[in-house]
Every structure is written in structure tokens, then in C-alpha cells.
Amino acid sequence: MSGQKDSKKMKRKIVMKVPMNCRKCQAKALKIAATVDGVSSVALGEEKDRVVVTGEGVDAIKLAKSLRKKFMAADIITVAEVK
């Protein structure tokens, strides 16, 4: 059981694909992602429709749901542990 608790608090990097057509949309996506529990940093990815989120215990599903409320579409591209 302790292994499960440790994995929840590990630092993660989550890359999301979000349809953003303008700078205002990008700013809104970053603001929404920053409000999710456990997020320590948010940034735009190399491609214009990517949001990169890092933090401890960040729930990728909750993040996707928050972004879908505003953007109607948000896909999880990768979830990776950061060492």
C-alpha cells in the first residue's frame, strides 16, 4: 500500500493537446491548468497546441476535465514521472 501512496505524490510531467487558436486561448489554457491541485508549473509545448504541466500528485484526468469545460477538447498525450 505504501507504494501506491508514493506514486501519487511523485513529480509528474503531463503533456496535453488543447485546440488553441490565439494568444488569448493560450493564456486561458495556462490559467486553467495552473488552478489544478498539485501543479507547480505550466508552459506551452514546442507545438502550439500543447500545454505542459508539472507538479506533485497532479491528476491527469482532473486536468483534462478542467480544460474540456472551456475548450471542448483536451487530450492527454503523455504522463511521465520526473526524477
HTML snippet that shows the backbone in 3Dmol.js (N, CA, C, O; Angstrom):
<script src="https://3Dmol.org/build/3Dmol-min.js"></script>
<div id="view" style="width:600px;height:400px;position:relative"></div>
<script>
const pdb = `
ATOM      1  N   MET A   1       0.805  -1.197   0.000  1.00  0.00           N
ATOM      2  CA  MET A   1       0.000   0.000   0.000  1.00  0.00           C
ATOM      3  C   MET A   1       0.848   1.261   0.000  1.00  0.00           C
ATOM      4  O   MET A   1       0.455   2.264  -0.596  1.00  0.00           O
ATOM      5  N   SER A   2       1.994   1.234   0.650  1.00  0.00           N
ATOM      6  CA  SER A   2       2.821   2.428   0.693  1.00  0.00           C
ATOM      7  C   SER A   2       3.340   2.790  -0.689  1.00  0.00           C
ATOM      8  O   SER A   2       3.564   3.969  -0.964  1.00  0.00           O
ATOM      9  N   GLY A   3       3.536   1.817  -1.564  1.00  0.00           N
ATOM     10  CA  GLY A   3       3.980   2.086  -2.927  1.00  0.00           C
ATOM     11  C   GLY A   3       2.968   2.910  -3.694  1.00  0.00           C
ATOM     12  O   GLY A   3       3.333   3.764  -4.503  1.00  0.00           O
ATOM     13  N   GLN A   4       1.676   2.650  -3.435  1.00  0.00           N
ATOM     14  CA  GLN A   4       0.626   3.403  -4.109  1.00  0.00           C
ATOM     15  C   GLN A   4       0.612   4.859  -3.642  1.00  0.00           C
ATOM     16  O   GLN A   4       0.435   5.763  -4.460  1.00  0.00           O
ATOM     17  N   LYS A   5       0.793   5.098  -2.360  1.00  0.00           N
ATOM     18  CA  LYS A   5       0.826   6.462  -1.842  1.00  0.00           C
ATOM     19  C   LYS A   5       2.013   7.228  -2.420  1.00  0.00           C
ATOM     20  O   LYS A   5       1.883   8.402  -2.768  1.00  0.00           O
ATOM     21  N   ASP A   6       3.173   6.568  -2.524  1.00  0.00           N
ATOM     22  CA  ASP A   6       4.360   7.214  -3.054  1.00  0.00           C
ATOM     23  C   ASP A   6       4.158   7.621  -4.510  1.00  0.00           C
ATOM     24  O   ASP A   6       4.591   8.701  -4.912  1.00  0.00           O
ATOM     25  N   SER A   7       3.509   6.775  -5.303  1.00  0.00           N
ATOM     26  CA  SER A   7       3.331   7.083  -6.723  1.00  0.00           C
ATOM     27  C   SER A   7       2.389   8.269  -6.923  1.00  0.00           C
ATOM     28  O   SER A   7       2.516   8.989  -7.913  1.00  0.00           O
ATOM     29  N   LYS A   8       1.450   8.486  -6.004  1.00  0.00           N
ATOM     30  CA  LYS A   8       0.546   9.627  -6.129  1.00  0.00           C
ATOM     31  C   LYS A   8       1.271  10.941  -5.902  1.00  0.00           C
ATOM     32  O   LYS A   8       0.908  11.954  -6.500  1.00  0.00           O
ATOM     33  N   LYS A   9       2.286  10.944  -5.053  1.00  0.00           N
ATOM     34  CA  LYS A   9       2.995  12.169  -4.719  1.00  0.00           C
ATOM     35  C   LYS A   9       4.255  12.380  -5.548  1.00  0.00           C
ATOM     36  O   LYS A   9       4.970  13.359  -5.337  1.00  0.00           O
ATOM     37  N   MET A  10       4.539  11.488  -6.482  1.00  0.00           N
ATOM     38  CA  MET A  10       5.722  11.660  -7.321  1.00  0.00           C
ATOM     39  C   MET A  10       5.506  12.818  -8.283  1.00  0.00           C
ATOM     40  O   MET A  10       4.379  13.108  -8.687  1.00  0.00           O
ATOM     41  N   LYS A  11       6.594  13.470  -8.642  1.00  0.00           N
ATOM     42  CA  LYS A  11       6.514  14.595  -9.569  1.00  0.00           C
ATOM     43  C   LYS A  11       6.255  14.059 -10.980  1.00  0.00           C
ATOM     44  O   LYS A  11       6.924  13.138 -11.449  1.00  0.00           O
ATOM     45  N   ARG A  12       5.274  14.657 -11.635  1.00  0.00           N
ATOM     46  CA  ARG A  12       4.877  14.208 -12.969  1.00  0.00           C
ATOM     47  C   ARG A  12       4.952  15.344 -13.966  1.00  0.00           C
ATOM     48  O   ARG A  12       4.819  16.520 -13.626  1.00  0.00           O
ATOM     49  N   LYS A  13       5.171  14.947 -15.221  1.00  0.00           N
ATOM     50  CA  LYS A  13       5.106  15.884 -16.341  1.00  0.00           C
ATOM     51  C   LYS A  13       3.997  15.390 -17.250  1.00  0.00           C
ATOM     52  O   LYS A  13       4.058  14.272 -17.761  1.00  0.00           O
ATOM     53  N   ILE A  14       2.993  16.211 -17.451  1.00  0.00           N
ATOM     54  CA  ILE A  14       1.832  15.839 -18.262  1.00  0.00           C
ATOM     55  C   ILE A  14       1.775  16.775 -19.472  1.00  0.00           C
ATOM     56  O   ILE A  14       1.820  17.998 -19.337  1.00  0.00           O
ATOM     57  N   VAL A  15       1.674  16.172 -20.649  1.00  0.00           N
ATOM     58  CA  VAL A  15       1.539  16.958 -21.886  1.00  0.00           C
ATOM     59  C   VAL A  15       0.122  16.754 -22.406  1.00  0.00           C
ATOM     60  O   VAL A  15      -0.317  15.625 -22.625  1.00  0.00           O
ATOM     61  N   MET A  16      -0.589  17.867 -22.601  1.00  0.00           N
ATOM     62  CA  MET A  16      -1.968  17.837 -23.072  1.00  0.00           C
ATOM     63  C   MET A  16      -2.063  18.512 -24.439  1.00  0.00           C
ATOM     64  O   MET A  16      -1.372  19.494 -24.708  1.00  0.00           O
ATOM     65  N   LYS A  17      -2.919  17.976 -25.287  1.00  0.00           N
ATOM     66  CA  LYS A  17      -3.199  18.618 -26.582  1.00  0.00           C
ATOM     67  C   LYS A  17      -4.523  19.366 -26.433  1.00  0.00           C
ATOM     68  O   LYS A  17      -5.566  18.772 -26.160  1.00  0.00           O
ATOM     69  N   VAL A  18      -4.452  20.679 -26.620  1.00  0.00           N
ATOM     70  CA  VAL A  18      -5.626  21.534 -26.456  1.00  0.00           C
ATOM     71  C   VAL A  18      -5.720  22.446 -27.686  1.00  0.00           C
ATOM     72  O   VAL A  18      -4.734  23.087 -28.047  1.00  0.00           O
ATOM     73  N   PRO A  19      -6.890  22.511 -28.333  1.00  0.00           N
ATOM     74  CA  PRO A  19      -7.019  23.378 -29.504  1.00  0.00           C
ATOM     75  C   PRO A  19      -7.012  24.858 -29.108  1.00  0.00           C
ATOM     76  O   PRO A  19      -7.994  25.372 -28.573  1.00  0.00           O
ATOM     77  N   MET A  20      -5.885  25.536 -29.379  1.00  0.00           N
ATOM     78  CA  MET A  20      -5.747  26.958 -29.034  1.00  0.00           C
ATOM     79  C   MET A  20      -5.389  27.725 -30.298  1.00  0.00           C
ATOM     80  O   MET A  20      -4.343  27.483 -30.901  1.00  0.00           O
ATOM     81  N   ASN A  21      -6.256  28.649 -30.700  1.00  0.00           N
ATOM     82  CA  ASN A  21      -6.074  29.363 -31.960  1.00  0.00           C
ATOM     83  C   ASN A  21      -5.409  30.726 -31.813  1.00  0.00           C
ATOM     84  O   ASN A  21      -4.910  31.282 -32.791  1.00  0.00           O
ATOM     85  N   CYS A  22      -5.400  31.269 -30.598  1.00  0.00           N
ATOM     86  CA  CYS A  22      -4.865  32.615 -30.409  1.00  0.00           C
ATOM     87  C   CYS A  22      -4.148  32.716 -29.066  1.00  0.00           C
ATOM     88  O   CYS A  22      -4.207  31.799 -28.247  1.00  0.00           O
ATOM     89  N   ARG A  23      -3.478  33.830 -28.855  1.00  0.00           N
ATOM     90  CA  ARG A  23      -2.748  34.037 -27.594  1.00  0.00           C
ATOM     91  C   ARG A  23      -3.701  34.076 -26.393  1.00  0.00           C
ATOM     92  O   ARG A  23      -3.354  33.613 -25.306  1.00  0.00           O
ATOM     93  N   LYS A  24      -4.892  34.626 -26.595  1.00  0.00           N
ATOM     94  CA  LYS A  24      -5.878  34.681 -25.505  1.00  0.00           C
ATOM     95  C   LYS A  24      -6.281  33.270 -25.076  1.00  0.00           C
ATOM     96  O   LYS A  24      -6.418  32.995 -23.884  1.00  0.00           O
ATOM     97  N   CYS A  25      -6.469  32.379 -26.048  1.00  0.00           N
ATOM     98  CA  CYS A  25      -6.804  30.987 -25.745  1.00  0.00           C
ATOM     99  C   CYS A  25      -5.653  30.301 -25.008  1.00  0.00           C
ATOM    100  O   CYS A  25      -5.876  29.530 -24.075  1.00  0.00           O
ATOM    101  N   GLN A  26      -4.428  30.585 -25.432  1.00  0.00           N
ATOM    102  CA  GLN A  26      -3.259  30.004 -24.773  1.00  0.00           C
ATOM    103  C   GLN A  26      -3.180  30.464 -23.327  1.00  0.00           C
ATOM    104  O   GLN A  26      -2.890  29.668 -22.433  1.00  0.00           O
ATOM    105  N   ALA A  27      -3.434  31.736 -23.095  1.00  0.00           N
ATOM    106  CA  ALA A  27      -3.401  32.280 -21.741  1.00  0.00           C
ATOM    107  C   ALA A  27      -4.478  31.646 -20.868  1.00  0.00           C
ATOM    108  O   ALA A  27      -4.231  31.339 -19.701  1.00  0.00           O
ATOM    109  N   LYS A  28      -5.674  31.448 -21.429  1.00  0.00           N
ATOM    110  CA  LYS A  28      -6.763  30.819 -20.680  1.00  0.00           C
ATOM    111  C   LYS A  28      -6.416  29.376 -20.324  1.00  0.00           C
ATOM    112  O   LYS A  28      -6.679  28.930 -19.208  1.00  0.00           O
ATOM    113  N   ALA A  29      -5.830  28.654 -21.264  1.00  0.00           N
ATOM    114  CA  ALA A  29      -5.458  27.256 -21.016  1.00  0.00           C
ATOM    115  C   ALA A  29      -4.415  27.167 -19.905  1.00  0.00           C
ATOM    116  O   ALA A  29      -4.513  26.306 -19.031  1.00  0.00           O
ATOM    117  N   LEU A  30      -3.425  28.044 -19.934  1.00  0.00           N
ATOM    118  CA  LEU A  30      -2.393  28.047 -18.897  1.00  0.00           C
ATOM    119  C   LEU A  30      -2.996  28.399 -17.538  1.00  0.00           C
ATOM    120  O   LEU A  30      -2.626  27.813 -16.520  1.00  0.00           O
ATOM    121  N   LYS A  31      -3.914  29.347 -17.524  1.00  0.00           N
ATOM    122  CA  LYS A  31      -4.557  29.766 -16.271  1.00  0.00           C
ATOM    123  C   LYS A  31      -5.392  28.636 -15.674  1.00  0.00           C
ATOM    124  O   LYS A  31      -5.354  28.405 -14.466  1.00  0.00           O
ATOM    125  N   ILE A  32      -6.143  27.935 -16.515  1.00  0.00           N
ATOM    126  CA  ILE A  32      -6.958  26.811 -16.053  1.00  0.00           C
ATOM    127  C   ILE A  32      -6.067  25.706 -15.507  1.00  0.00           C
ATOM    128  O   ILE A  32      -6.336  25.164 -14.435  1.00  0.00           O
ATOM    129  N   ALA A  33      -5.004  25.365 -16.238  1.00  0.00           N
ATOM    130  CA  ALA A  33      -4.095  24.296 -15.800  1.00  0.00           C
ATOM    131  C   ALA A  33      -3.423  24.645 -14.477  1.00  0.00           C
ATOM    132  O   ALA A  33      -3.186  23.765 -13.650  1.00  0.00           O
ATOM    133  N   ALA A  34      -3.117  25.912 -14.273  1.00  0.00           N
ATOM    134  CA  ALA A  34      -2.432  26.341 -13.049  1.00  0.00           C
ATOM    135  C   ALA A  34      -3.310  26.200 -11.813  1.00  0.00           C
ATOM    136  O   ALA A  34      -2.790  26.128 -10.700  1.00  0.00           O
ATOM    137  N   THR A  35      -4.637  26.159 -11.984  1.00  0.00           N
ATOM    138  CA  THR A  35      -5.537  26.074 -10.834  1.00  0.00           C
ATOM    139  C   THR A  35      -5.737  24.648 -10.319  1.00  0.00           C
ATOM    140  O   THR A  35      -6.301  24.462  -9.241  1.00  0.00           O
ATOM    141  N   VAL A  36      -5.290  23.647 -11.063  1.00  0.00           N
ATOM    142  CA  VAL A  36      -5.458  22.248 -10.648  1.00  0.00           C
ATOM    143  C   VAL A  36      -4.519  21.943  -9.474  1.00  0.00           C
ATOM    144  O   VAL A  36      -3.373  22.394  -9.461  1.00  0.00           O
ATOM    145  N   ASP A  37      -5.003  21.182  -8.496  1.00  0.00           N
ATOM    146  CA  ASP A  37      -4.224  20.845  -7.302  1.00  0.00           C
ATOM    147  C   ASP A  37      -2.916  20.147  -7.643  1.00  0.00           C
ATOM    148  O   ASP A  37      -2.891  19.228  -8.462  1.00  0.00           O
ATOM    149  N   GLY A  38      -1.833  20.584  -7.013  1.00  0.00           N
ATOM    150  CA  GLY A  38      -0.544  19.937  -7.163  1.00  0.00           C
ATOM    151  C   GLY A  38       0.331  20.478  -8.276  1.00  0.00           C
ATOM    152  O   GLY A  38       1.496  20.096  -8.382  1.00  0.00           O
ATOM    153  N   VAL A  39      -0.202  21.356  -9.105  1.00  0.00           N
ATOM    154  CA  VAL A  39       0.567  21.890 -10.235  1.00  0.00           C
ATOM    155  C   VAL A  39       1.610  22.882  -9.732  1.00  0.00           C
ATOM    156  O   VAL A  39       1.292  23.804  -8.981  1.00  0.00           O
ATOM    157  N   SER A  40       2.863  22.683 -10.154  1.00  0.00           N
ATOM    158  CA  SER A  40       3.925  23.614  -9.766  1.00  0.00           C
ATOM    159  C   SER A  40       4.350  24.512 -10.930  1.00  0.00           C
ATOM    160  O   SER A  40       4.825  25.625 -10.704  1.00  0.00           O
ATOM    161  N   SER A  41       4.186  24.041 -12.174  1.00  0.00           N
ATOM    162  CA  SER A  41       4.491  24.901 -13.320  1.00  0.00           C
ATOM    163  C   SER A  41       3.686  24.494 -14.545  1.00  0.00           C
ATOM    164  O   SER A  41       3.349  23.324 -14.729  1.00  0.00           O
ATOM    165  N   VAL A  42       3.386  25.480 -15.374  1.00  0.00           N
ATOM    166  CA  VAL A  42       2.691  25.242 -16.646  1.00  0.00           C
ATOM    167  C   VAL A  42       3.436  25.999 -17.740  1.00  0.00           C
ATOM    168  O   VAL A  42       4.013  27.058 -17.494  1.00  0.00           O
ATOM    169  N   ALA A  43       3.419  25.451 -18.931  1.00  0.00           N
ATOM    170  CA  ALA A  43       4.094  26.090 -20.064  1.00  0.00           C
ATOM    171  C   ALA A  43       3.461  25.611 -21.354  1.00  0.00           C
ATOM    172  O   ALA A  43       2.756  24.602 -21.386  1.00  0.00           O
ATOM    173  N   LEU A  44       3.725  26.350 -22.412  1.00  0.00           N
ATOM    174  CA  LEU A  44       3.304  25.913 -23.737  1.00  0.00           C
ATOM    175  C   LEU A  44       4.361  24.964 -24.274  1.00  0.00           C
ATOM    176  O   LEU A  44       5.554  25.152 -24.037  1.00  0.00           O
ATOM    177  N   GLY A  45       3.923  23.953 -24.993  1.00  0.00           N
ATOM    178  CA  GLY A  45       4.852  22.998 -25.580  1.00  0.00           C
ATOM    179  C   GLY A  45       5.498  23.551 -26.835  1.00  0.00           C
ATOM    180  O   GLY A  45       5.224  24.675 -27.254  1.00  0.00           O
ATOM    181  N   GLU A  46       6.364  22.734 -27.427  1.00  0.00           N
ATOM    182  CA  GLU A  46       7.045  23.150 -28.659  1.00  0.00           C
ATOM    183  C   GLU A  46       6.053  23.362 -29.795  1.00  0.00           C
ATOM    184  O   GLU A  46       6.205  24.272 -30.610  1.00  0.00           O
ATOM    185  N   GLU A  47       5.026  22.499 -29.834  1.00  0.00           N
ATOM    186  CA  GLU A  47       3.961  22.689 -30.822  1.00  0.00           C
ATOM    187  C   GLU A  47       2.923  23.619 -30.209  1.00  0.00           C
ATOM    188  O   GLU A  47       2.734  23.610 -28.993  1.00  0.00           O
ATOM    189  N   LYS A  48       2.247  24.422 -31.028  1.00  0.00           N
ATOM    190  CA  LYS A  48       1.377  25.476 -30.500  1.00  0.00           C
ATOM    191  C   LYS A  48       0.137  24.968 -29.758  1.00  0.00           C
ATOM    192  O   LYS A  48      -0.461  25.710 -28.979  1.00  0.00           O
ATOM    193  N   ASP A  49      -0.249  23.729 -29.987  1.00  0.00           N
ATOM    194  CA  ASP A  49      -1.456  23.221 -29.332  1.00  0.00           C
ATOM    195  C   ASP A  49      -1.154  22.317 -28.130  1.00  0.00           C
ATOM    196  O   ASP A  49      -1.978  21.478 -27.768  1.00  0.00           O
ATOM    197  N   ARG A  50       0.012  22.480 -27.517  1.00  0.00           N
ATOM    198  CA  ARG A  50       0.407  21.638 -26.380  1.00  0.00           C
ATOM    199  C   ARG A  50       0.545  22.468 -25.104  1.00  0.00           C
ATOM    200  O   ARG A  50       1.084  23.574 -25.122  1.00  0.00           O
ATOM    201  N   VAL A  51       0.049  21.913 -23.999  1.00  0.00           N
ATOM    202  CA  VAL A  51       0.229  22.503 -22.679  1.00  0.00           C
ATOM    203  C   VAL A  51       1.015  21.495 -21.851  1.00  0.00           C
ATOM    204  O   VAL A  51       0.622  20.333 -21.748  1.00  0.00           O
ATOM    205  N   VAL A  52       2.115  21.930 -21.267  1.00  0.00           N
ATOM    206  CA  VAL A  52       2.972  21.057 -20.460  1.00  0.00           C
ATOM    207  C   VAL A  52       2.804  21.455 -18.999  1.00  0.00           C
ATOM    208  O   VAL A  52       3.035  22.605 -18.627  1.00  0.00           O
ATOM    209  N   VAL A  53       2.397  20.483 -18.172  1.00  0.00           N
ATOM    210  CA  VAL A  53       2.137  20.722 -16.751  1.00  0.00           C
ATOM    211  C   VAL A  53       3.056  19.836 -15.928  1.00  0.00           C
ATOM    212  O   VAL A  53       3.180  18.644 -16.210  1.00  0.00           O
ATOM    213  N   THR A  54       3.700  20.397 -14.916  1.00  0.00           N
ATOM    214  CA  THR A  54       4.498  19.593 -13.994  1.00  0.00           C
ATOM    215  C   THR A  54       4.037  19.882 -12.571  1.00  0.00           C
ATOM    216  O   THR A  54       3.603  20.989 -12.252  1.00  0.00           O
ATOM    217  N   GLY A  55       4.140  18.855 -11.721  1.00  0.00           N
ATOM    218  CA  GLY A  55       3.759  19.016 -10.328  1.00  0.00           C
ATOM    219  C   GLY A  55       3.691  17.688  -9.615  1.00  0.00           C
ATOM    220  O   GLY A  55       3.810  16.629 -10.231  1.00  0.00           O
ATOM    221  N   GLU A  56       3.497  17.752  -8.307  1.00  0.00           N
ATOM    222  CA  GLU A  56       3.410  16.544  -7.492  1.00  0.00           C
ATOM    223  C   GLU A  56       1.951  16.173  -7.267  1.00  0.00           C
ATOM    224  O   GLU A  56       1.142  17.002  -6.851  1.00  0.00           O
ATOM    225  N   GLY A  57       1.630  14.918  -7.549  1.00  0.00           N
ATOM    226  CA  GLY A  57       0.278  14.424  -7.312  1.00  0.00           C
ATOM    227  C   GLY A  57      -0.769  15.000  -8.241  1.00  0.00           C
ATOM    228  O   GLY A  57      -1.952  15.003  -7.899  1.00  0.00           O
ATOM    229  N   VAL A  58      -0.377  15.482  -9.396  1.00  0.00           N
ATOM    230  CA  VAL A  58      -1.334  16.060 -10.355  1.00  0.00           C
ATOM    231  C   VAL A  58      -2.129  14.928 -10.992  1.00  0.00           C
ATOM    232  O   VAL A  58      -1.557  13.953 -11.478  1.00  0.00           O
ATOM    233  N   ASP A  59      -3.449  15.067 -10.985  1.00  0.00           N
ATOM    234  CA  ASP A  59      -4.326  14.074 -11.592  1.00  0.00           C
ATOM    235  C   ASP A  59      -4.581  14.470 -13.048  1.00  0.00           C
ATOM    236  O   ASP A  59      -5.231  15.480 -13.317  1.00  0.00           O
ATOM    237  N   ALA A  60      -4.068  13.671 -13.979  1.00  0.00           N
ATOM    238  CA  ALA A  60      -4.188  13.982 -15.406  1.00  0.00           C
ATOM    239  C   ALA A  60      -5.647  14.008 -15.861  1.00  0.00           C
ATOM    240  O   ALA A  60      -6.013  14.815 -16.716  1.00  0.00           O
ATOM    241  N   ILE A  61      -6.471  13.144 -15.306  1.00  0.00           N
ATOM    242  CA  ILE A  61      -7.891  13.099 -15.683  1.00  0.00           C
ATOM    243  C   ILE A  61      -8.599  14.378 -15.233  1.00  0.00           C
ATOM    244  O   ILE A  61      -9.381  14.958 -15.987  1.00  0.00           O
ATOM    245  N   LYS A  62      -8.323  14.809 -14.011  1.00  0.00           N
ATOM    246  CA  LYS A  62      -8.930  16.039 -13.489  1.00  0.00           C
ATOM    247  C   LYS A  62      -8.480  17.247 -14.318  1.00  0.00           C
ATOM    248  O   LYS A  62      -9.267  18.152 -14.595  1.00  0.00           O
ATOM    249  N   LEU A  63      -7.221  17.243 -14.702  1.00  0.00           N
ATOM    250  CA  LEU A  63      -6.676  18.312 -15.543  1.00  0.00           C
ATOM    251  C   LEU A  63      -7.398  18.349 -16.890  1.00  0.00           C
ATOM    252  O   LEU A  63      -7.791  19.416 -17.362  1.00  0.00           O
ATOM    253  N   ALA A  64      -7.567  17.182 -17.499  1.00  0.00           N
ATOM    254  CA  ALA A  64      -8.255  17.100 -18.794  1.00  0.00           C
ATOM    255  C   ALA A  64      -9.701  17.590 -18.683  1.00  0.00           C
ATOM    256  O   ALA A  64     -10.178  18.317 -19.554  1.00  0.00           O
ATOM    257  N   LYS A  65     -10.396  17.195 -17.619  1.00  0.00           N
ATOM    258  CA  LYS A  65     -11.786  17.632 -17.422  1.00  0.00           C
ATOM    259  C   LYS A  65     -11.881  19.142 -17.273  1.00  0.00           C
ATOM    260  O   LYS A  65     -12.790  19.766 -17.819  1.00  0.00           O
ATOM    261  N   SER A  66     -10.943  19.732 -16.535  1.00  0.00           N
ATOM    262  CA  SER A  66     -10.941  21.191 -16.342  1.00  0.00           C
ATOM    263  C   SER A  66     -10.751  21.912 -17.670  1.00  0.00           C
ATOM    264  O   SER A  66     -11.425  22.905 -17.943  1.00  0.00           O
ATOM    265  N   LEU A  67      -9.840  21.417 -18.488  1.00  0.00           N
ATOM    266  CA  LEU A  67      -9.588  22.052 -19.789  1.00  0.00           C
ATOM    267  C   LEU A  67     -10.750  21.828 -20.756  1.00  0.00           C
ATOM    268  O   LEU A  67     -11.047  22.699 -21.573  1.00  0.00           O
ATOM    269  N   ARG A  68     -11.406  20.678 -20.674  1.00  0.00           N
ATOM    270  CA  ARG A  68     -12.530  20.389 -21.583  1.00  0.00           C
ATOM    271  C   ARG A  68     -13.729  21.282 -21.313  1.00  0.00           C
ATOM    272  O   ARG A  68     -14.517  21.540 -22.223  1.00  0.00           O
ATOM    273  N   LYS A  69     -13.887  21.762 -20.079  1.00  0.00           N
ATOM    274  CA  LYS A  69     -15.012  22.652 -19.771  1.00  0.00           C
ATOM    275  C   LYS A  69     -14.957  23.915 -20.618  1.00  0.00           C
ATOM    276  O   LYS A  69     -15.996  24.428 -21.035  1.00  0.00           O
ATOM    277  N   LYS A  70     -13.757  24.419 -20.875  1.00  0.00           N
ATOM    278  CA  LYS A  70     -13.602  25.643 -21.654  1.00  0.00           C
ATOM    279  C   LYS A  70     -13.352  25.377 -23.139  1.00  0.00           C
ATOM    280  O   LYS A  70     -13.890  26.080 -23.995  1.00  0.00           O
ATOM    281  N   PHE A  71     -12.540  24.368 -23.444  1.00  0.00           N
ATOM    282  CA  PHE A  71     -12.084  24.156 -24.818  1.00  0.00           C
ATOM    283  C   PHE A  71     -12.791  23.030 -25.568  1.00  0.00           C
ATOM    284  O   PHE A  71     -12.498  22.801 -26.741  1.00  0.00           O
ATOM    285  N   MET A  72     -13.695  22.338 -24.931  1.00  0.00           N
ATOM    286  CA  MET A  72     -14.475  21.250 -25.540  1.00  0.00           C
ATOM    287  C   MET A  72     -13.635  20.031 -25.938  1.00  0.00           C
ATOM    288  O   MET A  72     -14.182  18.950 -26.155  1.00  0.00           O
ATOM    289  N   ALA A  73     -12.339  20.193 -26.033  1.00  0.00           N
ATOM    290  CA  ALA A  73     -11.476  19.064 -26.371  1.00  0.00           C
ATOM    291  C   ALA A  73     -10.134  19.267 -25.665  1.00  0.00           C
ATOM    292  O   ALA A  73      -9.555  20.353 -25.687  1.00  0.00           O
ATOM    293  N   ALA A  74      -9.664  18.195 -25.045  1.00  0.00           N
ATOM    294  CA  ALA A  74      -8.336  18.204 -24.426  1.00  0.00           C
ATOM    295  C   ALA A  74      -7.906  16.747 -24.314  1.00  0.00           C
ATOM    296  O   ALA A  74      -8.568  15.948 -23.651  1.00  0.00           O
ATOM    297  N   ASP A  75      -6.825  16.411 -24.946  1.00  0.00           N
ATOM    298  CA  ASP A  75      -6.357  15.027 -24.955  1.00  0.00           C
ATOM    299  C   ASP A  75      -5.050  14.912 -24.189  1.00  0.00           C
ATOM    300  O   ASP A  75      -4.184  15.783 -24.273  1.00  0.00           O
ATOM    301  N   ILE A  76      -4.921  13.820 -23.439  1.00  0.00           N
ATOM    302  CA  ILE A  76      -3.679  13.549 -22.713  1.00  0.00           C
ATOM    303  C   ILE A  76      -2.728  12.900 -23.701  1.00  0.00           C
ATOM    304  O   ILE A  76      -3.031  11.842 -24.252  1.00  0.00           O
ATOM    305  N   ILE A  77      -1.576  13.524 -23.931  1.00  0.00           N
ATOM    306  CA  ILE A  77      -0.569  12.984 -24.834  1.00  0.00           C
ATOM    307  C   ILE A  77       0.383  12.068 -24.077  1.00  0.00           C
ATOM    308  O   ILE A  77       0.552  10.904 -24.440  1.00  0.00           O
ATOM    309  N   THR A  78       1.005  12.594 -23.021  1.00  0.00           N
ATOM    310  CA  THR A  78       1.908  11.780 -22.200  1.00  0.00           C
ATOM    311  C   THR A  78       1.792  12.139 -20.724  1.00  0.00           C
ATOM    312  O   THR A  78       1.482  13.274 -20.362  1.00  0.00           O
ATOM    313  N   VAL A  79       2.048  11.142 -19.887  1.00  0.00           N
ATOM    314  CA  VAL A  79       2.191  11.330 -18.450  1.00  0.00           C
ATOM    315  C   VAL A  79       3.463  10.605 -18.082  1.00  0.00           C
ATOM    316  O   VAL A  79       3.556   9.387 -18.233  1.00  0.00           O
ATOM    317  N   ALA A  80       4.461  11.358 -17.591  1.00  0.00           N
ATOM    318  CA  ALA A  80       5.751  10.755 -17.270  1.00  0.00           C
ATOM    319  C   ALA A  80       6.205  11.205 -15.887  1.00  0.00           C
ATOM    320  O   ALA A  80       5.931  12.326 -15.458  1.00  0.00           O
ATOM    321  N   GLU A  81       6.908  10.301 -15.195  1.00  0.00           N
ATOM    322  CA  GLU A  81       7.479  10.633 -13.900  1.00  0.00           C
ATOM    323  C   GLU A  81       8.741  11.464 -14.121  1.00  0.00           C
ATOM    324  O   GLU A  81       9.542  11.161 -15.006  1.00  0.00           O
ATOM    325  N   VAL A  82       8.914  12.502 -13.321  1.00  0.00           N
ATOM    326  CA  VAL A  82      10.103  13.346 -13.392  1.00  0.00           C
ATOM    327  C   VAL A  82      10.965  13.016 -12.191  1.00  0.00           C
ATOM    328  O   VAL A  82      10.484  12.988 -11.058  1.00  0.00           O
ATOM    329  N   LYS A  83      12.256  12.763 -12.445  1.00  0.00           N
ATOM    330  CA  LYS A  83      13.148  12.392 -11.343  1.00  0.00           C
ATOM    331  C   LYS A  83      13.909  13.579 -10.830  1.00  0.00           C
ATOM    332  O   LYS A  83      14.707  13.447  -9.902  1.00  0.00           O
TER     333      LYS A  83
END
`;
const viewer = $3Dmol.createViewer("view");
viewer.addModel(pdb, "pdb");
viewer.setStyle({}, {cartoon: {color: "spectrum"}});
viewer.zoomTo();
viewer.render();
</script>
